Amino acid sequence: MEEKNCPSAEIFFKKNLKKHTGIKDIRFILAVGSGKGGVGKTTVSAILSFALSKADYSVGIFDLDFYGPNINLVLGLNKKPIVEFGKIKPVSSNNIKVMSLALLISEKEPVFMRGLMASKLLQELLQKVEWGPLDFLILDLPPGTGDIFLTMLDFFNPEGFILVTTPHKLAISDAKRTIAILKENNMPILGVVKNMSDFFENETAFQQFLNEQKLNVLFEIPVLKELSKTENLLEVFKLPEKQKFLEDIAEKILDKIFRIH
């Protein structure tokens, strides 16, 4: 006979686990993922942090892509975290706390890490990184649904998952697999971020995907032509014409969060 875990006991365990880690003082943890690489998860994570920070919430970003960490480039960061007494203090950028493996190792240093080692590193950072009180911690997930993804579900127990995809069939195919795992783990899906929304002409598959999965689009991001000149999103979203866009995103995310919790 197949053994099944008691959902209430599992939730109790996960909530109590948080109380003994560096995320104990965080109100809401939001995971940003896809299943597909190159669809803009890091871009969306950064934009979310700008939007929530602009709305006067305290925000942090945890870059969990250990194999290709680059949130530092998106935020224009070159500072190192302070390590004291075995604890790590995240770097601050425009009032947003940031932690990434890219801030601990050289850009030229290759990352050799098997799945089990990556999972153990994530558990170690969960204990060692002291985020302090935050309203929101955004988890910038790696591509796929491997060890880091599964460890994140178990140990961080996010209050919501934001699915990033483009309207392309290849991205949608991987997104479906990610959704299946999230549903299996009773993870609330806040909605879909449609990235590069003005690039693809045929969106039939995307609309079918939304209907089949009973999901709504949280917000759309057009191709950001400014990124052809700079990788620093802080520079892009300081422009006056981007402020209304950030306000709208914050409003939609907060509405979803406070409806669920």
Buried (B, 14 or more C-beta within 10 A) or exposed (E): EEEEEEEEEBEEEBEEBBEEBBBEEBBBBBBBBBBBEEBBBBBBBBBBBBBBBBBEBBBBBBBBBBBEBBBBBBBBBEEEBEEEEEEBBBBEBBEBBBBBBBBBEEEEEEBEBEEEEBBBBBBEBBBBBBBEEBBBBBBBBBBBBEBBBBBBBBBBBBBBBBBBBBBBEEBBBBBEEBBEBBEEEEBEBBBBBBBBBEEBEEBEBBEEBBEEBEBEEBBEBEEBEBBEEEBBBBEBBEEEEBBEBBEEBBEBBBEBBEEEE
